[in-house]
Amino acid sequence: MTGTDDGDRPVDCFESARNTVLQHRDGGTCFHCQTGGCGQHAWAIEELARHPGGRKLLRQLGFPIPSDESTEEGQPR
């Protein structure tokens, strides 16, 4: 794998989203955070909500899970 391939794999997006959400638990922040909020955190919640394991993690951490019927298993996005 070359450096340009990094992040192109779905597993990399999931892992990045998971790490971002974990950094924000209990009021934490990440290096993307700004005074007005964190777009990376919003993206991470949306990304995790697309996956069964991500939805489980969001529930465990007490984050609201965006409702989108197309994210259910077996449904096209």
PQR file with spaces between the fields and no chain letter, atoms N, CA, C, O and H, PARSE charges and radii, in Angstrom:
ATOM       1  N    MET     1       0.838   -1.168    0.000 -0.4000 1.5000
ATOM       2  CA   MET     1       0.000    0.000    0.000 -0.0000 2.0000
ATOM       3  C    MET     1       0.889    1.239    0.000  0.5500 1.7000
ATOM       4  O    MET     1       1.888    1.302    0.716 -0.5500 1.4000
ATOM       5  N    THR     2       0.519    2.202   -0.797 -0.4000 1.5000
ATOM       6  CA   THR     2       1.282    3.442   -0.850 -0.0000 2.0000
ATOM       7  C    THR     2       0.630    4.483    0.038  0.5500 1.7000
ATOM       8  O    THR     2      -0.485    4.284    0.520 -0.5500 1.4000
ATOM       9  H    THR     2      -0.293    2.151   -1.379  0.4000 1.0000
ATOM      10  N    GLY     3       1.312    5.576    0.252 -0.4000 1.5000
ATOM      11  CA   GLY     3       0.791    6.651    1.071 -0.0000 2.0000
ATOM      12  C    GLY     3      -0.496    7.241    0.528  0.5500 1.7000
ATOM      13  O    GLY     3      -1.325    7.724    1.299 -0.5500 1.4000
ATOM      14  H    GLY     3       2.218    5.737   -0.140  0.4000 1.0000
ATOM      15  N    THR     4      -0.679    7.212   -0.784 -0.4000 1.5000
ATOM      16  CA   THR     4      -1.901    7.772   -1.360 -0.0000 2.0000
ATOM      17  C    THR     4      -3.095    6.858   -1.164  0.5500 1.7000
ATOM      18  O    THR     4      -4.234    7.295   -1.326 -0.5500 1.4000
ATOM      19  H    THR     4      -0.005    6.820   -1.410  0.4000 1.0000
ATOM      20  N    ASP     5      -2.861    5.594   -0.819 -0.4000 1.5000
ATOM      21  CA   ASP     5      -3.958    4.658   -0.586 -0.0000 2.0000
ATOM      22  C    ASP     5      -4.524    4.780    0.822  0.5500 1.7000
ATOM      23  O    ASP     5      -5.636    4.319    1.078 -0.5500 1.4000
ATOM      24  H    ASP     5      -1.936    5.239   -0.687  0.4000 1.0000
ATOM      25  N    ASP     6      -3.782    5.390    1.733 -0.4000 1.5000
ATOM      26  CA   ASP     6      -4.238    5.511    3.116 -0.0000 2.0000
ATOM      27  C    ASP     6      -5.554    6.273    3.170  0.5500 1.7000
ATOM      28  O    ASP     6      -5.698    7.319    2.537 -0.5500 1.4000
ATOM      29  H    ASP     6      -2.878    5.764    1.525  0.4000 1.0000
ATOM      30  N    GLY     7      -6.504    5.751    3.920 -0.4000 1.5000
ATOM      31  CA   GLY     7      -7.769    6.428    4.103 -0.0000 2.0000
ATOM      32  C    GLY     7      -8.808    6.104    3.054  0.5500 1.7000
ATOM      33  O    GLY     7      -9.972    6.475    3.209 -0.5500 1.4000
ATOM      34  H    GLY     7      -6.387    4.901    4.434  0.4000 1.0000
ATOM      35  N    ASP     8      -8.424    5.426    1.996 -0.4000 1.5000
ATOM      36  CA   ASP     8      -9.379    5.083    0.951 -0.0000 2.0000
ATOM      37  C    ASP     8     -10.202    3.860    1.320  0.5500 1.7000
ATOM      38  O    ASP     8     -11.246    3.615    0.716 -0.5500 1.4000
ATOM      39  H    ASP     8      -7.479    5.125    1.869  0.4000 1.0000
ATOM      40  N    ARG     9      -9.755    3.098    2.288 -0.4000 1.5000
ATOM      41  CA   ARG     9     -10.457    1.875    2.663 -0.0000 2.0000
ATOM      42  C    ARG     9     -11.541    2.199    3.679  0.5500 1.7000
ATOM      43  O    ARG     9     -11.325    3.014    4.576 -0.5500 1.4000
ATOM      44  H    ARG     9      -8.907    3.297    2.778  0.4000 1.0000
ATOM      45  N    PRO    10     -12.713    1.565    3.548 -0.5600 1.5000
ATOM      46  CA   PRO    10     -13.787    1.809    4.513  0.2800 2.0000
ATOM      47  C    PRO    10     -13.363    1.567    5.958  0.5500 1.7000
ATOM      48  O    PRO    10     -13.808    2.270    6.865 -0.5500 1.4000
ATOM      49  N    VAL    11     -12.509    0.578    6.169 -0.4000 1.5000
ATOM      50  CA   VAL    11     -12.069    0.291    7.536 -0.0000 2.0000
ATOM      51  C    VAL    11     -11.270    1.460    8.105  0.5500 1.7000
ATOM      52  O    VAL    11     -11.324    1.709    9.309 -0.5500 1.4000
ATOM      53  H    VAL    11     -12.148    0.006    5.432  0.4000 1.0000
ATOM      54  N    ASP    12     -10.537    2.177    7.268 -0.4000 1.5000
ATOM      55  CA   ASP    12      -9.784    3.340    7.731 -0.0000 2.0000
ATOM      56  C    ASP    12     -10.726    4.476    8.136  0.5500 1.7000
ATOM      57  O    ASP    12     -10.494    5.150    9.140 -0.5500 1.4000
ATOM      58  H    ASP    12     -10.493    1.975    6.290  0.4000 1.0000
ATOM      59  N    CYS    13     -11.787    4.685    7.354 -0.4000 1.5000
ATOM      60  CA   CYS    13     -12.778    5.714    7.705 -0.0000 2.0000
ATOM      61  C    CYS    13     -13.454    5.368    9.020  0.5500 1.7000
ATOM      62  O    CYS    13     -13.641    6.232    9.876 -0.5500 1.4000
ATOM      63  H    CYS    13     -11.976    4.137    6.539  0.4000 1.0000
ATOM      64  N    PHE    14     -13.822    4.095    9.180 -0.4000 1.5000
ATOM      65  CA   PHE    14     -14.470    3.659   10.412 -0.0000 2.0000
ATOM      66  C    PHE    14     -13.549    3.875   11.595  0.5500 1.7000
ATOM      67  O    PHE    14     -13.977    4.393   12.627 -0.5500 1.4000
ATOM      68  H    PHE    14     -13.670    3.393    8.484  0.4000 1.0000
ATOM      69  N    GLU    15     -12.295    3.488   11.464 -0.4000 1.5000
ATOM      70  CA   GLU    15     -11.333    3.624   12.566 -0.0000 2.0000
ATOM      71  C    GLU    15     -11.102    5.089   12.912  0.5500 1.7000
ATOM      72  O    GLU    15     -11.005    5.440   14.088 -0.5500 1.4000
ATOM      73  H    GLU    15     -11.947    3.067   10.626  0.4000 1.0000
ATOM      74  N    SER    16     -11.015    5.943   11.907 -0.4000 1.5000
ATOM      75  CA   SER    16     -10.848    7.368   12.150 -0.0000 2.0000
ATOM      76  C    SER    16     -12.062    7.932   12.891  0.5500 1.7000
ATOM      77  O    SER    16     -11.916    8.712   13.833 -0.5500 1.4000
ATOM      78  H    SER    16     -11.095    5.658   10.951  0.4000 1.0000
ATOM      79  N    ALA    17     -13.248    7.536   12.461 -0.4000 1.5000
ATOM      80  CA   ALA    17     -14.474    7.990   13.124 -0.0000 2.0000
ATOM      81  C    ALA    17     -14.524    7.486   14.561  0.5500 1.7000
ATOM      82  O    ALA    17     -14.885    8.233   15.470 -0.5500 1.4000
ATOM      83  H    ALA    17     -13.367    6.902   11.696  0.4000 1.0000
ATOM      84  N    ARG    18     -14.168    6.238   14.764 -0.4000 1.5000
ATOM      85  CA   ARG    18     -14.177    5.657   16.106 -0.0000 2.0000
ATOM      86  C    ARG    18     -13.214    6.417   17.021  0.5500 1.7000
ATOM      87  O    ARG    18     -13.565    6.757   18.151 -0.5500 1.4000
ATOM      88  H    ARG    18     -13.875    5.631   14.025  0.4000 1.0000
ATOM      89  N    ASN    19     -12.020    6.678   16.538 -0.4000 1.5000
ATOM      90  CA   ASN    19     -11.033    7.409   17.341 -0.0000 2.0000
ATOM      91  C    ASN    19     -11.514    8.815   17.678  0.5500 1.7000
ATOM      92  O    ASN    19     -11.324    9.284   18.800 -0.5500 1.4000
ATOM      93  H    ASN    19     -11.735    6.402   15.620  0.4000 1.0000
ATOM      94  N    THR    20     -12.138    9.493   16.712 -0.4000 1.5000
ATOM      95  CA   THR    20     -12.633   10.845   16.948 -0.0000 2.0000
ATOM      96  C    THR    20     -13.714   10.849   18.019  0.5500 1.7000
ATOM      97  O    THR    20     -13.690   11.678   18.928 -0.5500 1.4000
ATOM      98  H    THR    20     -12.292    9.113   15.800  0.4000 1.0000
ATOM      99  N    VAL    21     -14.664    9.920   17.912 -0.4000 1.5000
ATOM     100  CA   VAL    21     -15.740    9.853   18.904 -0.0000 2.0000
ATOM     101  C    VAL    21     -15.169    9.540   20.285  0.5500 1.7000
ATOM     102  O    VAL    21     -15.605   10.116   21.281 -0.5500 1.4000
ATOM     103  H    VAL    21     -14.684    9.246   17.173  0.4000 1.0000
ATOM     104  N    LEU    22     -14.208    8.643   20.347 -0.4000 1.5000
ATOM     105  CA   LEU    22     -13.603    8.316   21.643 -0.0000 2.0000
ATOM     106  C    LEU    22     -12.873    9.517   22.245  0.5500 1.7000
ATOM     107  O    LEU    22     -12.874    9.692   23.463 -0.5500 1.4000
ATOM     108  H    LEU    22     -13.853    8.175   19.537  0.4000 1.0000
ATOM     109  N    GLN    23     -12.253   10.340   21.405 -0.4000 1.5000
ATOM     110  CA   GLN    23     -11.569   11.533   21.912 -0.0000 2.0000
ATOM     111  C    GLN    23     -12.560   12.533   22.496  0.5500 1.7000
ATOM     112  O    GLN    23     -12.217   13.279   23.413 -0.5500 1.4000
ATOM     113  H    GLN    23     -12.253   10.198   20.416  0.4000 1.0000
ATOM     114  N    HIS    24     -13.776   12.556   21.980 -0.4000 1.5000
ATOM     115  CA   HIS    24     -14.778   13.519   22.428 -0.0000 2.0000
ATOM     116  C    HIS    24     -15.607   13.047   23.619  0.5500 1.7000
ATOM     117  O    HIS    24     -16.376   13.829   24.178 -0.5500 1.4000
ATOM     118  H    HIS    24     -14.054   11.950   21.235  0.4000 1.0000
ATOM     119  N    ARG    25     -15.467   11.796   24.014 -0.4000 1.5000
ATOM     120  CA   ARG    25     -16.284   11.338   25.148 -0.0000 2.0000
ATOM     121  C    ARG    25     -15.888   12.101   26.407  0.5500 1.7000
ATOM     122  O    ARG    25     -14.751   12.549   26.555 -0.5500 1.4000
ATOM     123  H    ARG    25     -14.842   11.161   23.560  0.4000 1.0000
ATOM     124  N    ASP    26     -16.832   12.231   27.285 -0.4000 1.5000
ATOM     125  CA   ASP    26     -16.639   12.940   28.555 -0.0000 2.0000
ATOM     126  C    ASP    26     -16.136   14.370   28.359  0.5500 1.7000
ATOM     127  O    ASP    26     -15.359   14.874   29.170 -0.5500 1.4000
ATOM     128  H    ASP    26     -17.755   11.867   27.164  0.4000 1.0000
ATOM     129  N    GLY    27     -16.582   15.025   27.279 -0.4000 1.5000
ATOM     130  CA   GLY    27     -16.239   16.423   27.055 -0.0000 2.0000
ATOM     131  C    GLY    27     -14.869   16.658   26.463  0.5500 1.7000
ATOM     132  O    GLY    27     -14.407   17.798   26.424 -0.5500 1.4000
ATOM     133  H    GLY    27     -17.214   14.615   26.621  0.4000 1.0000
ATOM     134  N    GLY    28     -14.201   15.607   25.997 -0.4000 1.5000
ATOM     135  CA   GLY    28     -12.879   15.761   25.407 -0.0000 2.0000
ATOM     136  C    GLY    28     -12.931   16.468   24.055  0.5500 1.7000
ATOM     137  O    GLY    28     -14.007   16.745   23.525 -0.5500 1.4000
ATOM     138  H    GLY    28     -14.576   14.681   26.029  0.4000 1.0000
ATOM     139  N    THR    29     -11.770   16.750   23.517 -0.4000 1.5000
ATOM     140  CA   THR    29     -11.660   17.424   22.230 -0.0000 2.0000
ATOM     141  C    THR    29     -10.612   16.728   21.375  0.5500 1.7000
ATOM     142  O    THR    29      -9.869   15.865   21.842 -0.5500 1.4000
ATOM     143  H    THR    29     -10.896   16.525   23.948  0.4000 1.0000
ATOM     144  N    CYS    30     -10.577   17.127   20.108 -0.4000 1.5000
ATOM     145  CA   CYS    30      -9.547   16.629   19.193 -0.0000 2.0000
ATOM     146  C    CYS    30      -8.877   17.836   18.532  0.5500 1.7000
ATOM     147  O    CYS    30      -9.267   18.975   18.786 -0.5500 1.4000
ATOM     148  H    CYS    30     -11.181   17.827   19.728  0.4000 1.0000
ATOM     149  N    PHE    31      -7.897   17.598   17.708 -0.4000 1.5000
ATOM     150  CA   PHE    31      -7.180   18.716   17.103 -0.0000 2.0000
ATOM     151  C    PHE    31      -8.000   19.426   16.033  0.5500 1.7000
ATOM     152  O    PHE    31      -7.577   20.470   15.538 -0.5500 1.4000
ATOM     153  H    PHE    31      -7.580   16.672   17.502  0.4000 1.0000
ATOM     154  N    HIS    32      -9.166   18.889   15.661 -0.4000 1.5000
ATOM     155  CA   HIS    32     -10.055   19.545   14.699 -0.0000 2.0000
ATOM     156  C    HIS    32     -11.012   20.520   15.390  0.5500 1.7000
ATOM     157  O    HIS    32     -11.633   21.350   14.726 -0.5500 1.4000
ATOM     158  H    HIS    32      -9.510   18.041   16.063  0.4000 1.0000
ATOM     159  N    CYS    33     -11.134   20.429   16.701 -0.4000 1.5000
ATOM     160  CA   CYS    33     -12.101   21.242   17.443 -0.0000 2.0000
ATOM     161  C    CYS    33     -11.782   22.728   17.316  0.5500 1.7000
ATOM     162  O    CYS    33     -10.627   23.151   17.347 -0.5500 1.4000
ATOM     163  H    CYS    33     -10.629   19.755   17.241  0.4000 1.0000
ATOM     164  N    GLN    34     -12.853   23.496   17.173 -0.4000 1.5000
ATOM     165  CA   GLN    34     -12.751   24.945   17.124 -0.0000 2.0000
ATOM     166  C    GLN    34     -13.765   25.515   18.097  0.5500 1.7000
ATOM     167  O    GLN    34     -14.565   24.772   18.667 -0.5500 1.4000
ATOM     168  H    GLN    34     -13.792   23.153   17.147  0.4000 1.0000
ATOM     169  N    THR    35     -13.742   26.806   18.290 -0.4000 1.5000
ATOM     170  CA   THR    35     -14.645   27.454   19.235 -0.0000 2.0000
ATOM     171  C    THR    35     -16.105   27.168   18.914  0.5500 1.7000
ATOM     172  O    THR    35     -16.904   26.973   19.830 -0.5500 1.4000
ATOM     173  H    THR    35     -13.093   27.409   17.827  0.4000 1.0000
ATOM     174  N    GLY    36     -16.469   27.139   17.648 -0.4000 1.5000
ATOM     175  CA   GLY    36     -17.854   26.941   17.248 -0.0000 2.0000
ATOM     176  C    GLY    36     -18.283   25.491   17.168  0.5500 1.7000
ATOM     177  O    GLY    36     -19.428   25.222   16.806 -0.5500 1.4000
ATOM     178  H    GLY    36     -15.819   27.298   16.904  0.4000 1.0000
ATOM     179  N    GLY    37     -17.423   24.555   17.486 -0.4000 1.5000
ATOM     180  CA   GLY    37     -17.768   23.140   17.419 -0.0000 2.0000
ATOM     181  C    GLY    37     -16.711   22.351   16.668  0.5500 1.7000
ATOM     182  O    GLY    37     -15.604   22.829   16.423 -0.5500 1.4000
ATOM     183  H    GLY    37     -16.493   24.774   17.780  0.4000 1.0000
ATOM     184  N    CYS    38     -17.082   21.135   16.311 -0.4000 1.5000
ATOM     185  CA   CYS    38     -16.130   20.256   15.643 -0.0000 2.0000
ATOM     186  C    CYS    38     -16.823   19.519   14.498  0.5500 1.7000
ATOM     187  O    CYS    38     -17.625   18.612   14.719 -0.5500 1.4000
ATOM     188  H    CYS    38     -17.982   20.746   16.510  0.4000 1.0000
ATOM     189  N    GLY    39     -16.505   19.920   13.296 -0.4000 1.5000
ATOM     190  CA   GLY    39     -17.065   19.259   12.125 -0.0000 2.0000
ATOM     191  C    GLY    39     -16.608   17.814   12.008  0.5500 1.7000
ATOM     192  O    GLY    39     -17.344   16.972   11.493 -0.5500 1.4000
ATOM     193  H    GLY    39     -15.854   20.657   13.116  0.4000 1.0000
ATOM     194  N    GLN    40     -15.423   17.523   12.472 -0.4000 1.5000
ATOM     195  CA   GLN    40     -14.900   16.158   12.433 -0.0000 2.0000
ATOM     196  C    GLN    40     -15.731   15.252   13.334  0.5500 1.7000
ATOM     197  O    GLN    40     -16.001   14.103   12.983 -0.5500 1.4000
ATOM     198  H    GLN    40     -14.826   18.207   12.891  0.4000 1.0000
ATOM     199  N    HIS    41     -16.136   15.764   14.490 -0.4000 1.5000
ATOM     200  CA   HIS    41     -16.945   14.978   15.411 -0.0000 2.0000
ATOM     201  C    HIS    41     -18.318   14.689   14.799  0.5500 1.7000
ATOM     202  O    HIS    41     -18.828   13.574   14.910 -0.5500 1.4000
ATOM     203  H    HIS    41     -15.916   16.698   14.774  0.4000 1.0000
ATOM     204  N    ALA    42     -18.904   15.680   14.162 -0.4000 1.5000
ATOM     205  CA   ALA    42     -20.195   15.480   13.498 -0.0000 2.0000
ATOM     206  C    ALA    42     -20.067   14.425   12.400  0.5500 1.7000
ATOM     207  O    ALA    42     -20.920   13.546   12.275 -0.5500 1.4000
ATOM     208  H    ALA    42     -18.490   16.585   14.072  0.4000 1.0000
ATOM     209  N    TRP    43     -19.002   14.513   11.608 -0.4000 1.5000
ATOM     210  CA   TRP    43     -18.757   13.511   10.557 -0.0000 2.0000
ATOM     211  C    TRP    43     -18.594   12.125   11.172  0.5500 1.7000
ATOM     212  O    TRP    43     -19.127   11.144   10.653 -0.5500 1.4000
ATOM     213  H    TRP    43     -18.309   15.227   11.709  0.4000 1.0000
ATOM     214  N    ALA    44     -17.863   12.048   12.270 -0.4000 1.5000
ATOM     215  CA   ALA    44     -17.584   10.758   12.901 -0.0000 2.0000
ATOM     216  C    ALA    44     -18.870   10.084   13.375  0.5500 1.7000
ATOM     217  O    ALA    44     -19.036    8.876   13.203 -0.5500 1.4000
ATOM     218  H    ALA    44     -17.430   12.845   12.691  0.4000 1.0000
ATOM     219  N    ILE    45     -19.764   10.844   13.960 -0.4000 1.5000
ATOM     220  CA   ILE    45     -21.030   10.269   14.413 -0.0000 2.0000
ATOM     221  C    ILE    45     -21.827    9.766   13.219  0.5500 1.7000
ATOM     222  O    ILE    45     -22.396    8.676   13.271 -0.5500 1.4000
ATOM     223  H    ILE    45     -19.629   11.825   14.099  0.4000 1.0000
ATOM     224  N    GLU    46     -21.874   10.541   12.149 -0.4000 1.5000
ATOM     225  CA   GLU    46     -22.594   10.108   10.942 -0.0000 2.0000
ATOM     226  C    GLU    46     -21.959    8.852   10.346  0.5500 1.7000
ATOM     227  O    GLU    46     -22.666    7.936    9.925 -0.5500 1.4000
ATOM     228  H    GLU    46     -21.412   11.427   12.106  0.4000 1.0000
ATOM     229  N    GLU    47     -20.639    8.812   10.311 -0.4000 1.5000
ATOM     230  CA   GLU    47     -19.937    7.652    9.746 -0.0000 2.0000
ATOM     231  C    GLU    47     -20.205    6.406   10.581  0.5500 1.7000
ATOM     232  O    GLU    47     -20.504    5.349   10.025 -0.5500 1.4000
ATOM     233  H    GLU    47     -20.065    9.556   10.653  0.4000 1.0000
ATOM     234  N    LEU    48     -20.106    6.507   11.882 -0.4000 1.5000
ATOM     235  CA   LEU    48     -20.338    5.346   12.735 -0.0000 2.0000
ATOM     236  C    LEU    48     -21.785    4.880   12.666  0.5500 1.7000
ATOM     237  O    LEU    48     -22.053    3.683   12.770 -0.5500 1.4000
ATOM     238  H    LEU    48     -19.863    7.365   12.333  0.4000 1.0000
ATOM     239  N    ALA    49     -22.713    5.799   12.493 -0.4000 1.5000
ATOM     240  CA   ALA    49     -24.128    5.433   12.418 -0.0000 2.0000
ATOM     241  C    ALA    49     -24.438    4.589   11.180  0.5500 1.7000
ATOM     242  O    ALA    49     -25.506    3.982   11.104 -0.5500 1.4000
ATOM     243  H    ALA    49     -22.495    6.771   12.408  0.4000 1.0000
ATOM     244  N    ARG    50     -23.535    4.544   10.227 -0.4000 1.5000
ATOM     245  CA   ARG    50     -23.733    3.747    9.008 -0.0000 2.0000
ATOM     246  C    ARG    50     -23.397    2.271    9.201  0.5500 1.7000
ATOM     247  O    ARG    50     -23.672    1.453    8.323 -0.5500 1.4000
ATOM     248  H    ARG    50     -22.667    5.037   10.289  0.4000 1.0000
ATOM     249  N    HIS    51     -22.810    1.929   10.330 -0.4000 1.5000
ATOM     250  CA   HIS    51     -22.319    0.571   10.557 -0.0000 2.0000
ATOM     251  C    HIS    51     -22.902    0.000   11.848  0.5500 1.7000
ATOM     252  O    HIS    51     -23.009    0.714   12.845 -0.5500 1.4000
ATOM     253  H    HIS    51     -22.586    2.593   11.043  0.4000 1.0000
ATOM     254  N    PRO    52     -23.279   -1.279   11.839 -0.5600 1.5000
ATOM     255  CA   PRO    52     -23.820   -1.881   13.067  0.2800 2.0000
ATOM     256  C    PRO    52     -22.881   -1.739   14.265  0.5500 1.7000
ATOM     257  O    PRO    52     -23.332   -1.397   15.358 -0.5500 1.4000
ATOM     258  N    GLY    53     -21.608   -1.991   14.082 -0.4000 1.5000
ATOM     259  CA   GLY    53     -20.648   -1.862   15.180 -0.0000 2.0000
ATOM     260  C    GLY    53     -20.500   -0.421   15.634  0.5500 1.7000
ATOM     261  O    GLY    53     -20.294   -0.156   16.819 -0.5500 1.4000
ATOM     262  H    GLY    53     -21.242   -2.270   13.194  0.4000 1.0000
ATOM     263  N    GLY    54     -20.602    0.499   14.705 -0.4000 1.5000
ATOM     264  CA   GLY    54     -20.523    1.919   15.040 -0.0000 2.0000
ATOM     265  C    GLY    54     -21.736    2.378   15.823  0.5500 1.7000
ATOM     266  O    GLY    54     -21.611    3.150   16.773 -0.5500 1.4000
ATOM     267  H    GLY    54     -20.769    0.283   13.742  0.4000 1.0000
ATOM     268  N    ARG    55     -22.921    1.901   15.423 -0.4000 1.5000
ATOM     269  CA   ARG    55     -24.137    2.244   16.165 -0.0000 2.0000
ATOM     270  C    ARG    55     -24.062    1.695   17.589  0.5500 1.7000
ATOM     271  O    ARG    55     -24.494    2.347   18.540 -0.5500 1.4000
ATOM     272  H    ARG    55     -23.022    1.274   14.651  0.4000 1.0000
ATOM     273  N    LYS    56     -23.511    0.495   17.721 -0.4000 1.5000
ATOM     274  CA   LYS    56     -23.357   -0.098   19.054 -0.0000 2.0000
ATOM     275  C    LYS    56     -22.436    0.768   19.915  0.5500 1.7000
ATOM     276  O    LYS    56     -22.747    1.039   21.074 -0.5500 1.4000
ATOM     277  H    LYS    56     -23.160   -0.035   16.948  0.4000 1.0000
ATOM     278  N    LEU    57     -21.302    1.204   19.353 -0.4000 1.5000
ATOM     279  CA   LEU    57     -20.372    2.052   20.094 -0.0000 2.0000
ATOM     280  C    LEU    57     -21.033    3.367   20.486  0.5500 1.7000
ATOM     281  O    LEU    57     -20.885    3.817   21.622 -0.5500 1.4000
ATOM     282  H    LEU    57     -21.048    0.983   18.411  0.4000 1.0000
ATOM     283  N    LEU    58     -21.758    3.988   19.561 -0.4000 1.5000
ATOM     284  CA   LEU    58     -22.422    5.242   19.872 -0.0000 2.0000
ATOM     285  C    LEU    58     -23.412    5.067   21.021  0.5500 1.7000
ATOM     286  O    LEU    58     -23.483    5.914   21.911 -0.5500 1.4000
ATOM     287  H    LEU    58     -21.878    3.622   18.638  0.4000 1.0000
ATOM     288  N    ARG    59     -24.175    3.976   21.008 -0.4000 1.5000
ATOM     289  CA   ARG    59     -25.115    3.704   22.098 -0.0000 2.0000
ATOM     290  C    ARG    59     -24.370    3.519   23.417  0.5500 1.7000
ATOM     291  O    ARG    59     -24.793    4.044   24.447 -0.5500 1.4000
ATOM     292  H    ARG    59     -24.118    3.288   20.285  0.4000 1.0000
ATOM     293  N    GLN    60     -23.258    2.774   23.390 -0.4000 1.5000
ATOM     294  CA   GLN    60     -22.480    2.528   24.612 -0.0000 2.0000
ATOM     295  C    GLN    60     -21.941    3.829   25.206  0.5500 1.7000
ATOM     296  O    GLN    60     -21.862    3.975   26.426 -0.5500 1.4000
ATOM     297  H    GLN    60     -22.914    2.349   22.553  0.4000 1.0000
ATOM     298  N    LEU    61     -21.575    4.761   24.348 -0.4000 1.5000
ATOM     299  CA   LEU    61     -21.013    6.030   24.808 -0.0000 2.0000
ATOM     300  C    LEU    61     -22.088    7.071   25.121  0.5500 1.7000
ATOM     301  O    LEU    61     -21.776    8.162   25.599 -0.5500 1.4000
ATOM     302  H    LEU    61     -21.639    4.643   23.357  0.4000 1.0000
ATOM     303  N    GLY    62     -23.355    6.736   24.853 -0.4000 1.5000
ATOM     304  CA   GLY    62     -24.451    7.638   25.161 -0.0000 2.0000
ATOM     305  C    GLY    62     -24.690    8.721   24.131  0.5500 1.7000
ATOM     306  O    GLY    62     -25.363    9.708   24.428 -0.5500 1.4000
ATOM     307  H    GLY    62     -23.608    5.850   24.465  0.4000 1.0000
ATOM     308  N    PHE    63     -24.156    8.567   22.925 -0.4000 1.5000
ATOM     309  CA   PHE    63     -24.386    9.544   21.869 -0.0000 2.0000
ATOM     310  C    PHE    63     -25.720    9.256   21.192  0.5500 1.7000
ATOM     311  O    PHE    63     -26.093    8.096   21.021 -0.5500 1.4000
ATOM     312  H    PHE    63     -23.609    7.766   22.684  0.4000 1.0000
ATOM     313  N    PRO    64     -26.437   10.308   20.807 -0.5600 1.5000
ATOM     314  CA   PRO    64     -27.666   10.075   20.052  0.2800 2.0000
ATOM     315  C    PRO    64     -27.301    9.529   18.671  0.5500 1.7000
ATOM     316  O    PRO    64     -26.341    9.977   18.044 -0.5500 1.4000
ATOM     317  N    ILE    65     -28.067    8.577   18.220 -0.4000 1.5000
ATOM     318  CA   ILE    65     -27.799    7.979   16.909 -0.0000 2.0000
ATOM     319  C    ILE    65     -28.747    8.606   15.898  0.5500 1.7000
ATOM     320  O    ILE    65     -29.966    8.500   16.037 -0.5500 1.4000
ATOM     321  H    ILE    65     -28.847    8.212   18.729  0.4000 1.0000
ATOM     322  N    PRO    66     -28.189    9.262   14.876 -0.5600 1.5000
ATOM     323  CA   PRO    66     -29.050    9.857   13.859  0.2800 2.0000
ATOM     324  C    PRO    66     -29.925    8.784   13.220  0.5500 1.7000
ATOM     325  O    PRO    66     -29.437    7.714   12.859 -0.5500 1.4000
ATOM     326  N    SER    67     -31.201    9.068   13.082 -0.4000 1.5000
ATOM     327  CA   SER    67     -32.085    8.075   12.472 -0.0000 2.0000
ATOM     328  C    SER    67     -32.097    8.287   10.972  0.5500 1.7000
ATOM     329  O    SER    67     -32.434    9.364   10.481 -0.5500 1.4000
ATOM     330  H    SER    67     -31.598    9.937   13.375  0.4000 1.0000
ATOM     331  N    ASP    68     -31.730    7.260   10.266 -0.4000 1.5000
ATOM     332  CA   ASP    68     -31.742    7.253    8.809 -0.0000 2.0000
ATOM     333  C    ASP    68     -32.037    5.825    8.396  0.5500 1.7000
ATOM     334  O    ASP    68     -31.197    4.939    8.553 -0.5500 1.4000
ATOM     335  H    ASP    68     -31.455    6.385   10.665  0.4000 1.0000
ATOM     336  N    GLU    69     -33.221    5.605    7.873 -0.4000 1.5000
ATOM     337  CA   GLU    69     -33.637    4.239    7.553 -0.0000 2.0000
ATOM     338  C    GLU    69     -32.710    3.582    6.552  0.5500 1.7000
ATOM     339  O    GLU    69     -32.618    2.354    6.533 -0.5500 1.4000
ATOM     340  H    GLU    69     -33.904    6.325    7.746  0.4000 1.0000
ATOM     341  N    SER    70     -32.016    4.347    5.713 -0.4000 1.5000
ATOM     342  CA   SER    70     -31.141    3.751    4.715 -0.0000 2.0000
ATOM     343  C    SER    70     -29.870    3.171    5.307  0.5500 1.7000
ATOM     344  O    SER    70     -29.131    2.479    4.608 -0.5500 1.4000
ATOM     345  H    SER    70     -32.091    5.344    5.728  0.4000 1.0000
ATOM     346  N    THR    71     -29.593    3.439    6.597 -0.4000 1.5000
ATOM     347  CA   THR    71     -28.376    2.926    7.214 -0.0000 2.0000
ATOM     348  C    THR    71     -28.588    1.534    7.808  0.5500 1.7000
ATOM     349  O    THR    71     -27.627    0.896    8.237 -0.5500 1.4000
ATOM     350  H    THR    71     -30.194    4.002    7.166  0.4000 1.0000
ATOM     351  N    GLU    72     -29.814    1.065    7.838 -0.4000 1.5000
ATOM     352  CA   GLU    72     -30.060   -0.255    8.373 -0.0000 2.0000
ATOM     353  C    GLU    72     -29.413   -1.313    7.503  0.5500 1.7000
ATOM     354  O    GLU    72     -29.239   -1.124    6.299 -0.5500 1.4000
ATOM     355  H    GLU    72     -30.595    1.583    7.490  0.4000 1.0000
ATOM     356  N    GLU    73     -29.060   -2.424    8.121 -0.4000 1.5000
ATOM     357  CA   GLU    73     -28.401   -3.497    7.386 -0.0000 2.0000
ATOM     358  C    GLU    73     -29.258   -3.940    6.209  0.5500 1.7000
ATOM     359  O    GLU    73     -30.479   -4.056    6.314 -0.5500 1.4000
ATOM     360  H    GLU    73     -29.202   -2.577    9.099  0.4000 1.0000
ATOM     361  N    GLY    74     -28.598   -4.183    5.102 -0.4000 1.5000
ATOM     362  CA   GLY    74     -29.270   -4.674    3.909 -0.0000 2.0000
ATOM     363  C    GLY    74     -29.921   -3.585    3.081  0.5500 1.7000
ATOM     364  O    GLY    74     -30.480   -3.877    2.023 -0.5500 1.4000
ATOM     365  H    GLY    74     -27.606   -4.089    5.017  0.4000 1.0000
ATOM     366  N    GLN    75     -29.867   -2.351    3.523 -0.4000 1.5000
ATOM     367  CA   GLN    75     -30.464   -1.251    2.797 -0.0000 2.0000
ATOM     368  C    GLN    75     -29.388   -0.488    2.038  0.5500 1.7000
ATOM     369  O    GLN    75     -28.295   -0.274    2.562 -0.5500 1.4000
ATOM     370  H    GLN    75     -29.413   -2.114    4.382  0.4000 1.0000
ATOM     371  N    PRO    76     -29.685   -0.075    0.810 -0.5600 1.5000
ATOM     372  CA   PRO    76     -28.700    0.729    0.067  0.2800 2.0000
ATOM     373  C    PRO    76     -28.559    2.098    0.690  0.5500 1.7000
ATOM     374  O    PRO    76     -29.497    2.605    1.306 -0.5500 1.4000
ATOM     375  N    ARG    77     -27.375    2.707    0.531 -0.4000 1.5000
ATOM     376  CA   ARG    77     -27.187    4.063    1.053 -0.0000 2.0000
ATOM     377  C    ARG    77     -27.279    5.050   -0.074  0.5500 1.7000
ATOM     378  O    ARG    77     -27.149    6.254    0.148 -0.5500 1.4000
ATOM     379  H    ARG    77     -26.613    2.295    0.031  0.4000 1.0000
